[in-house]
Amino acid sequence: MPQEIQPPQYEEPIASYLTHLYSRKRCVHACRAEHPEGVDKWQASARPALRRLIGLEGIAASAGGHTPAVELGDAEDMGVYTRQRATLFTEPGFPVPFWLLTPRGEGPFPLALTPHGHDKIGMDTSVGIAHDDDHRKKILQDDRDVAVQAVERGFVAIAPATRGLSDATVKDITGRHGARDCRSHFIHSILAGRTVIGERVWDMERLIDWASARPNVDASRILMMGNSGGGVVTLYAAACDPRITVAIPSCSYCTLVGKNGLVHHCDCNAVPGILGFGECYDIAGLTAPRHLCVVNGKKDGLFPLHEVDRAVAGLRRIYAAAGVPDRFAHKYGPEGHRFYKDLMWPFVENALKKIE
């Protein structure tokens, strides 16, 4: 492991105040189960609580009787697959664009969703559409064309624009929010009693609804794979929606708050009251007994390695209690904040064989 740079430390009395504020004793839905029956019982209460906390019930109420409609463009021949640009209106008047990549043949094919992180053109990045030479280099060096990787492995792949991290965003048009569109969207979201995380999960669920109804999709095999902010979406979506059978959050998994009180994720990923629910491993533990592979980069400066390791240890305990320790894996890539296809895809392929 590389030598970690020591982060700044809070001084007293703030350090003690934060330790008290974030005490695990206050986590109402922390997983304390020690056997599969206990995990089942915990999930039965914790999953609905998490859905409420991130605002999914409020979003559903706001949407009312809205039926998500899809506008699907013409199919472009890409050789072994076709590519179509589409838009799904997940809420009244709110469009979420996405790319749909479909393998040749009748199927049914497994489904892959690849939400992106802080990248305005992330849905293009995921399908290998480079906007300039530097963008093309980054896509290739960092394995970022994950939707193409998926369709070439026989998945119907959906590369959506992630709400708040793309043009599907309430932008910071005045600079009031630090000229950060993701923070602007977060503020507008919480003022309405919801969260951006909830909105992003809502969008993923509506995409799954739409795709699952297509005759060429095998809805019993659904993969979600995202890096950075897309990894956080993957983490929450897999926790909330049991239809997701394999989840790969990349360069995003770490404790929400370190033992030193430092917060590790972007403001737009914040869920008010989440540490009264539990830590990141309690959220991720809702994915058990389904397959989950967490990937981190050894040189990723966003997440302290000792906090990543602490979060992984917490999650291992939950998977062991669920009786399926072999369905969870944690892998370190040798570089930084990027995808690692050589680590992710062997896990996915092995998991799908077991599901079959």
C-alpha positions as CSV (number, residue, x, y, z in Angstrom):
1,M,0.0,0.0,0.0
2,P,1.2,3.6,-0.7
3,Q,2.1,5.8,2.2
4,E,-1.0,7.8,3.1
5,I,-0.9,11.6,3.5
6,Q,-2.1,12.4,7.0
7,P,-5.3,14.5,6.8
8,P,-5.9,17.6,8.9
9,Q,-7.3,16.9,12.4
10,Y,-10.1,18.6,14.3
11,E,-9.0,20.1,17.6
12,E,-10.8,19.8,20.9
13,P,-13.5,20.3,21.8
14,I,-14.8,19.8,18.2
15,A,-13.1,16.3,17.9
16,S,-15.0,15.0,20.9
17,Y,-18.2,16.7,19.8
18,L,-18.1,14.9,16.4
19,T,-17.2,11.5,18.1
20,H,-20.3,11.9,20.2
21,L,-22.5,13.2,17.4
22,Y,-21.6,10.2,15.1
23,S,-21.6,7.5,17.7
24,R,-22.6,4.1,16.3
25,K,-24.9,3.7,19.3
26,R,-27.1,6.3,17.6
27,C,-27.5,4.2,14.4
28,V,-31.0,2.9,14.6
29,H,-30.7,0.5,11.6
30,A,-27.1,-0.6,12.1
31,C,-26.8,-4.3,11.3
32,R,-26.1,-6.3,14.4
33,A,-27.3,-9.6,13.1
34,E,-25.1,-12.7,13.5
35,H,-26.9,-15.3,11.4
36,P,-29.0,-15.4,8.1
37,E,-32.4,-15.2,9.9
38,G,-31.2,-12.1,11.7
39,V,-30.0,-10.5,8.6
40,D,-33.4,-11.2,6.9
41,K,-35.2,-9.6,9.8
42,W,-32.9,-6.6,9.8
43,Q,-33.3,-6.0,6.1
44,A,-37.1,-6.3,6.4
45,S,-37.1,-3.1,8.5
46,A,-34.0,-1.4,7.3
47,R,-34.7,-1.4,3.6
48,P,-38.0,0.4,3.8
49,A,-36.5,2.9,6.3
50,L,-33.7,3.7,3.9
51,R,-36.1,4.2,1.0
52,R,-38.1,6.6,3.2
53,L,-34.9,8.4,4.3
54,I,-33.6,9.1,0.8
55,G,-37.1,10.4,-0.2
56,L,-38.4,7.7,-2.5
57,E,-41.8,7.7,-1.0
58,G,-42.0,11.5,-1.5
59,I,-40.9,11.3,-5.1
60,A,-43.5,8.6,-5.8
61,A,-46.2,10.8,-4.2
62,S,-45.0,13.8,-6.2
63,A,-45.0,11.8,-9.5
64,G,-48.6,10.8,-8.8
65,G,-50.1,8.7,-11.6
66,H,-47.3,9.6,-14.0
67,T,-46.3,6.9,-16.4
68,P,-42.7,7.3,-17.5
69,A,-42.5,7.7,-21.2
70,V,-39.5,6.9,-23.4
71,E,-38.5,8.7,-26.6
72,L,-36.2,6.3,-28.5
73,G,-34.0,7.5,-31.4
74,D,-32.9,5.7,-34.5
75,A,-30.5,2.7,-34.1
76,E,-26.9,3.3,-35.2
77,D,-25.0,0.2,-36.4
78,M,-21.9,-0.2,-34.3
79,G,-20.9,-3.6,-35.7
80,V,-21.6,-6.2,-33.0
81,Y,-24.2,-4.0,-31.4
82,T,-26.5,-1.1,-32.1
83,R,-26.6,2.3,-30.3
84,Q,-29.6,4.5,-29.7
85,R,-30.0,7.8,-27.9
86,A,-33.1,7.9,-25.8
87,T,-34.9,9.9,-23.1
88,L,-37.0,8.7,-20.2
89,F,-39.3,11.1,-18.5
90,T,-39.0,9.6,-15.0
91,E,-41.1,12.4,-13.4
92,P,-43.6,14.8,-15.0
93,G,-41.6,17.2,-17.1
94,F,-38.2,15.8,-16.1
95,P,-36.2,14.2,-18.9
96,V,-33.3,11.7,-18.2
97,P,-31.3,11.0,-21.4
98,F,-29.5,7.7,-21.9
99,W,-27.8,5.6,-24.4
100,L,-29.1,2.2,-25.2
101,L,-26.7,-0.4,-26.5
102,T,-28.1,-3.7,-27.8
103,P,-26.2,-6.8,-28.9
104,R,-27.0,-8.5,-32.1
105,G,-29.5,-11.4,-31.8
106,E,-32.8,-11.9,-30.1
107,G,-31.7,-12.5,-26.5
108,P,-32.9,-12.4,-23.9
109,F,-29.8,-10.7,-22.7
110,P,-28.8,-9.6,-19.1
111,L,-29.2,-5.9,-18.4
112,A,-26.4,-3.5,-17.3
113,L,-26.9,0.0,-16.1
114,T,-23.8,2.3,-15.8
115,P,-24.5,5.5,-14.0
116,H,-21.7,8.0,-14.1
117,G,-20.1,10.3,-11.6
118,H,-19.0,14.0,-11.8
119,D,-18.8,14.2,-15.6
120,K,-21.1,16.4,-17.5
121,I,-20.7,14.2,-20.6
122,G,-20.6,11.0,-18.5
123,M,-23.2,9.1,-20.5
124,D,-21.1,9.7,-23.7
125,T,-17.9,8.7,-21.8
126,S,-19.6,5.4,-20.8
127,V,-20.3,4.5,-24.5
128,G,-16.9,5.6,-25.7
129,I,-18.0,8.8,-27.5
130,A,-14.9,11.1,-27.1
131,H,-15.4,14.9,-27.4
132,D,-11.7,15.5,-28.0
133,D,-8.3,13.8,-28.0
134,D,-7.8,14.3,-24.2
135,H,-11.2,12.8,-23.5
136,R,-10.5,9.8,-25.8
137,K,-7.2,9.2,-24.0
138,K,-8.9,9.3,-20.6
139,I,-11.6,6.9,-21.7
140,L,-9.1,4.4,-22.8
141,Q,-6.6,4.8,-20.0
142,D,-9.2,4.6,-17.2
143,D,-11.5,1.9,-18.7
144,R,-14.4,4.3,-18.7
145,D,-16.3,2.9,-21.7
146,V,-18.1,0.5,-19.4
147,A,-21.3,0.3,-21.4
148,V,-19.4,-0.8,-24.4
149,Q,-17.5,-3.3,-22.3
150,A,-20.9,-4.6,-21.1
151,V,-22.6,-4.9,-24.6
152,E,-19.5,-6.6,-26.0
153,R,-20.0,-9.2,-23.2
154,G,-23.6,-9.8,-24.2
155,F,-25.5,-7.3,-22.0
156,V,-28.2,-4.9,-23.1
157,A,-26.5,-1.8,-21.7
158,I,-28.0,1.5,-20.5
159,A,-25.7,4.4,-20.0
160,P,-27.9,7.1,-18.3
161,A,-27.2,10.7,-17.5
162,T,-26.9,10.8,-13.7
163,R,-29.2,13.4,-12.2
164,G,-27.3,16.3,-10.7
165,L,-24.1,15.3,-12.4
166,S,-25.0,16.0,-16.0
167,D,-27.3,18.3,-18.0
168,A,-30.2,16.6,-16.2
169,T,-29.6,19.1,-13.4
170,V,-30.9,22.2,-11.6
171,K,-27.8,24.2,-12.5
172,D,-26.1,26.8,-10.3
173,I,-27.0,29.7,-12.6
174,T,-26.0,32.5,-10.1
175,G,-22.9,30.9,-8.5
176,R,-24.8,30.9,-5.2
177,H,-23.7,27.3,-4.5
178,G,-20.0,27.7,-5.2
179,A,-20.6,27.4,-9.0
180,R,-21.2,23.7,-8.4
181,D,-24.3,22.4,-10.3
182,C,-24.4,19.2,-8.1
183,R,-24.6,21.3,-5.0
184,S,-27.3,23.5,-6.5
185,H,-29.3,20.4,-7.4
186,F,-28.8,19.0,-3.9
187,I,-30.1,22.2,-2.2
188,H,-33.2,22.3,-4.5
189,S,-33.8,18.7,-3.7
190,I,-33.6,18.9,0.1
191,L,-35.9,22.0,0.1
192,A,-38.5,19.7,-1.5
193,G,-38.0,17.1,1.2
194,R,-36.1,14.7,-1.0
195,T,-32.5,13.9,-1.7
196,V,-30.4,13.8,-4.9
197,I,-29.5,10.2,-4.0
198,G,-33.2,9.4,-3.9
199,E,-33.8,11.0,-7.2
200,R,-30.9,9.1,-8.8
201,V,-32.2,5.8,-7.4
202,W,-35.7,6.7,-8.6
203,D,-34.3,7.2,-12.1
204,M,-32.4,3.9,-12.1
205,E,-35.5,2.1,-10.9
206,R,-37.6,3.6,-13.7
207,L,-35.0,2.6,-16.2
208,I,-35.1,-1.0,-14.9
209,D,-38.9,-0.9,-15.1
210,W,-38.8,0.1,-18.8
211,A,-36.0,-2.2,-19.8
212,S,-37.4,-5.2,-17.9
213,A,-40.5,-5.0,-20.0
214,R,-38.6,-5.4,-23.2
215,P,-38.7,-8.9,-24.7
216,N,-34.9,-9.0,-25.3
217,V,-34.0,-8.4,-21.7
218,D,-33.5,-11.1,-19.0
219,A,-34.8,-9.3,-15.9
220,S,-33.4,-12.0,-13.6
221,R,-29.8,-10.9,-14.3
222,I,-29.3,-7.1,-13.7
223,L,-25.9,-5.5,-13.2
224,M,-25.3,-2.0,-12.0
225,M,-21.8,-0.6,-12.3
226,G,-20.6,2.9,-11.6
227,N,-17.5,4.8,-10.6
228,S,-17.2,7.7,-8.1
229,G,-20.7,9.3,-7.8
230,G,-22.0,6.6,-10.1
231,G,-20.6,4.1,-7.6
232,V,-22.6,5.8,-4.8
233,V,-25.7,5.5,-7.0
234,T,-24.9,1.9,-7.5
235,L,-24.5,1.3,-3.7
236,Y,-27.9,2.9,-2.8
237,A,-29.8,1.5,-5.7
238,A,-28.6,-2.1,-5.0
239,A,-29.5,-1.6,-1.3
240,C,-33.0,-0.4,-2.2
241,D,-33.9,-2.5,-5.2
242,P,-33.5,-6.3,-4.9
243,R,-33.9,-6.6,-8.7
244,I,-30.3,-5.7,-9.0
245,T,-28.5,-9.0,-8.9
246,V,-24.9,-7.9,-9.2
247,A,-23.5,-4.5,-8.1
248,I,-20.0,-3.0,-8.7
249,P,-19.5,0.3,-6.9
250,S,-16.0,1.6,-8.0
251,C,-13.9,4.2,-6.3
252,S,-16.7,5.3,-4.1
253,Y,-16.9,3.0,-1.2
254,C,-15.6,4.4,2.1
255,T,-17.0,5.3,5.5
256,L,-19.4,8.2,5.3
257,V,-17.5,9.9,8.2
258,G,-14.0,8.9,9.4
259,K,-13.0,8.4,13.0
260,N,-11.5,11.8,12.8
261,G,-14.8,13.3,11.9
262,L,-13.9,14.1,8.3
263,V,-16.6,13.6,5.6
264,H,-15.3,11.7,2.5
265,H,-18.0,12.2,-0.1
266,C,-19.3,15.1,-2.2
267,D,-22.1,17.2,-0.7
268,C,-24.5,16.0,-3.4
269,N,-24.3,12.5,-2.0
270,A,-25.4,13.6,1.4
271,V,-28.6,12.2,2.9
272,P,-29.8,14.2,5.9
273,G,-29.9,11.9,8.9
274,I,-28.1,9.0,7.3
275,L,-25.8,8.4,10.2
276,G,-28.8,8.0,12.4
277,F,-29.6,5.1,10.1
278,G,-26.2,3.5,9.9
279,E,-22.8,3.6,8.1
280,C,-21.9,2.8,4.5
281,Y,-21.6,-0.9,5.3
282,D,-25.1,-1.0,6.7
283,I,-26.3,0.5,3.5
284,A,-24.3,-1.9,1.3
285,G,-25.2,-4.8,3.6
286,L,-28.8,-4.5,2.3
287,T,-27.5,-6.0,-1.0
288,A,-26.8,-9.4,0.7
289,P,-27.2,-12.2,-0.3
290,R,-26.8,-10.8,-3.8
291,H,-23.4,-10.4,-5.4
292,L,-21.4,-7.3,-4.6
293,C,-17.8,-6.4,-5.6
294,V,-16.3,-3.2,-4.2
295,V,-13.4,-1.7,-6.1
296,N,-11.0,1.0,-4.9
297,G,-7.8,2.6,-6.2
298,K,-4.7,2.4,-4.0
299,K,-3.8,5.9,-5.2
300,D,-7.2,7.4,-4.9
301,G,-6.7,10.5,-2.8
302,L,-10.4,11.0,-2.1
303,F,-10.8,8.1,0.2
304,P,-8.3,7.2,3.0
305,L,-7.3,3.6,2.7
306,H,-7.6,2.9,6.4
307,E,-11.2,4.1,6.3
308,V,-11.9,2.0,3.1
309,D,-10.5,-1.0,5.0
310,R,-12.7,-0.2,8.0
311,A,-15.8,0.0,5.8
312,V,-14.9,-3.2,4.0
313,A,-14.5,-5.0,7.4
314,G,-17.9,-3.9,8.4
315,L,-19.4,-5.2,5.2
316,R,-17.6,-8.5,5.4
317,R,-19.2,-9.1,8.8
318,I,-22.7,-8.6,7.3
319,Y,-22.1,-11.0,4.4
320,A,-20.7,-13.6,6.7
321,A,-23.7,-13.2,9.0
322,A,-25.9,-13.6,5.9
323,G,-24.1,-16.9,5.2
324,V,-22.8,-15.9,1.8
325,P,-19.2,-14.5,2.4
326,D,-18.2,-15.7,-1.1
327,R,-20.7,-13.3,-2.7
328,F,-18.8,-10.3,-1.5
329,A,-15.3,-9.2,-2.8
330,H,-13.2,-6.2,-2.3
331,K,-10.4,-5.4,-4.7
332,Y,-7.7,-2.7,-4.9
333,G,-6.6,-1.4,-8.3
334,P,-3.0,-0.2,-8.5
335,E,-3.8,3.4,-9.6
336,G,-6.3,6.1,-8.7
337,H,-9.9,7.3,-9.2
338,R,-10.9,5.2,-12.2
339,F,-12.5,1.9,-13.4
340,Y,-10.6,-1.4,-13.3
341,K,-12.1,-3.7,-15.9
342,D,-9.7,-6.5,-15.2
343,L,-10.9,-6.6,-11.6
344,M,-14.6,-6.1,-12.2
345,W,-15.6,-8.3,-15.1
346,P,-14.3,-11.6,-13.8
347,F,-16.4,-11.1,-10.7
348,V,-19.5,-10.2,-12.8
349,E,-19.1,-13.2,-15.1
350,N,-18.6,-15.6,-12.2
351,A,-21.6,-14.2,-10.4
352,L,-23.9,-14.6,-13.4
353,K,-22.9,-18.2,-13.8
354,K,-24.0,-18.9,-10.3
355,I,-27.3,-17.0,-10.9
356,E,-28.0,-19.2,-14.0
